[in-house]
Amino acid sequence: MNFLAVVFKIKSYILITFLFFSIVCADPLPFAQPEDVGLSSKRLNRIDTILEADTISGKLVGAVVVVARRGKIAYFKSFGMRDRGATVSAPLKTDAIFRIYSMTKPFVSVATMILLEEGKLFLSDPISKYLPEYTNMKVGIVEVDKSTDDEILKTIVAYEPITIQDLLRHTSGLTYGVFGFSLIKTDYLKAGIIDHST
């Protein structure tokens, strides 16, 4: 594994750790000197060197890094700018909000398994138990109109309810509606479900 791959993995783990603690902990974590939690200030400062170089070269627009250990934050810094495309871009701050797309999946999965271990939910629970809007779900099926050969979207009652396990393993039948040209996507667009502004 090359050096950049290792740095990327480290950056990913740091982000995951920070977000995990942000989700699980009700109170913000206290700060500590790195040596007080078994870390090295000198080695953590290597992060500065790498990310400062990456933001200056344009490889990254900006980054926020948090390293926490033993329930305390030992390193918390921001680098670069908030918006590459802005005419006057402000420096990135440590409290910046990021859209992290699919990186929510590991956090939600871990939080779900914690709730499972605590006996607060079961993987077999239908999601309608927590989100009543998903009671009596219908699913879309595509049929061909024999007289015109056109595809028609029809809805039928779902055979089984969507469970928490279905959500975790991507077998719920829910679609993003943003990929391809399916009839489901067309209906999503008509209904205004998909927001293309972000």
Secondary structure, 3 states (H helix, E strand, C coil): CCHHHHHHHHHHHHHHHHHHHHHHCCCCCCECCHHHHCCCHHHHHHHHHHHHHHHHHCCCCEEEEEEEECCEEEEEEEEEECCCCCCCCCECCCCCCCCCHHHHHHHHHHHHHHHHHCCCCCCCCEHHHCCHHHCCCEEEEEEECCCCCCEEEEEEECCCCCEHHHHHCCCCCCCCCCCCCCHHHHHHHHHCCCCCCC
